[in-house]
Amino acid sequence: MAKGHRSQIKRERNAVKDTRPSAKLSYARIPVQKACFVLDAIRGKDVATAKGILAYSPRYASSVIKKLLESAIANAENNNGMSADGLYIAECYANKGPTMKRIRPRAQGRAYRIEKRLSHITIVLDER
């Protein structure tokens, strides 16, 4: 159990900053389950291999994640001064976002609900 007041615990937790380069895409029009298929394929791989996997993956999520990966690489080069050759994907995950509710008309005046799920995708890089 942590010692101290709740505000003190929060202050200590927020004081530790993660300096690894990352990129986050919020409100992506991809369900978490479909995004995770692609993210599982590239997790732990080096950047060049991950780009190759994403380029030839037939899933729609791969094009969105490829763009996000290139953004994370650019962040690493410009903000952290790292070389793209030594980078690998340390973490990549998709969190659940809000769900858009839509109505589908059906027979005899009924209405079925369609749920268009959104996700927040994060990629964190690190040097080997």
RACORKA-V54105 format. One record per residue. N is the residue number from 1. PHI is phi in radians with two decimals (NA if undefined). Layout:
N_PHI, N_PHI
This chain:
1_NA, 2_-1.30, 3_-1.70, 4_1.85, 5_-1.30, 6_-0.98, 7_-1.17, 8_-1.19, 9_-1.11, 10_-1.11, 11_-1.09, 12_-1.17, 13_-1.16, 14_-1.37, 15_-1.24, 16_-1.46, 17_-1.73, 18_-1.50, 19_-1.63, 20_-1.22, 21_-1.22, 22_-2.62, 23_-2.54, 24_-2.29, 25_-2.00, 26_-1.72, 27_1.02, 28_-1.29, 29_-1.44, 30_-2.33, 31_-1.13, 32_-1.01, 33_-1.06, 34_-1.29, 35_-1.19, 36_-1.19, 37_-1.01, 38_-1.31, 39_-1.11, 40_-1.13, 41_-1.25, 42_-1.85, 43_-1.08, 44_1.48, 45_-1.45, 46_-1.32, 47_-1.11, 48_-1.14, 49_-1.13, 50_-1.11, 51_-1.07, 52_-1.12, 53_-1.09, 54_-1.21, 55_-1.16, 56_-1.88, 57_-1.40, 58_-1.38, 59_-1.32, 60_-1.14, 61_-1.07, 62_-1.14, 63_-1.21, 64_-1.21, 65_-1.22, 66_-1.10, 67_-1.10, 68_-1.16, 69_-1.12, 70_-1.12, 71_-1.16, 72_-1.14, 73_-1.13, 74_-1.10, 75_-1.09, 76_-1.14, 77_-1.26, 78_-1.46, 79_-1.59, 80_-1.86, 81_1.19, 82_-1.59, 83_-1.58, 84_-1.21, 85_-1.20, 86_-1.65, 87_-1.55, 88_-2.45, 89_-1.50, 90_-1.33, 91_-2.43, 92_-2.67, 93_-2.67, 94_-2.17, 95_-1.84, 96_-1.23, 97_-1.84, 98_-1.23, 99_-1.97, 100_-1.51, 101_-1.75, 102_-2.22, 103_-1.98, 104_-2.00, 105_-1.17, 106_-2.23, 107_-1.16, 108_1.03, 109_1.33, 110_-1.40, 111_-2.40, 112_-1.75, 113_-1.59, 114_-1.94, 115_-1.91, 116_-1.71, 117_-1.53, 118_-2.00, 119_-2.53, 120_-1.95, 121_-1.86, 122_-2.24, 123_-2.20, 124_-2.08, 125_-1.80, 126_-2.71, 127_-1.64, 128_-1.48
